[in-house]
Amino acid sequence: MAKLIVIMGVSGCGKTSVGTALAEMMSLPFFDADDYHPAANKKKMQAGIPLEDNDRIPWLEGLNTLIKSHSKTGLVLACSALKQSYRDLLSKDIQIEWVYLKGSFKLISQRLAVRRHHYMPTSLLQSQFDTLEEPMDVIEISIDQAIESIILQIKEQL
């Protein structure tokens, strides 16, 4: 059975970097959930306005459809998936392998401070941590290490 892997965590934890490297290592297609946000969501975030659940639900439903469309081939998806209800929507009618990239507010805010060309401003990081419902029964990886080490740990646990 093909692996459907979602790399989750707050903005700036390394979902895209880890997801891209993992997908390459496993010869799976990679998708970034941020690419699927409607323009209205991106505009809100650029303005420093946190998204609400009603902003996210259609986006999450679309991502569930994307994941299902790869059920035979597998995929790696980078998606914040901060609440359990979001993860439930993403995994509706499918089996997902969840990887949670965990890091401290301090470390992630330092990373965001040097990140360029992203619509998610550092000012919204606290709202991400406030929204985060840490997942249970997932592969949990600390991000305070080299990406190569992170990828190897994920591969071993999958």
Summary of the structure (lengths in Angstrom):
residues: 158
radius of gyration: 14.7
end to end distance: 12.8
largest distance: 41.9
contacts: 471
relative contact order: 0.24
helix: 49%
strand: 14%
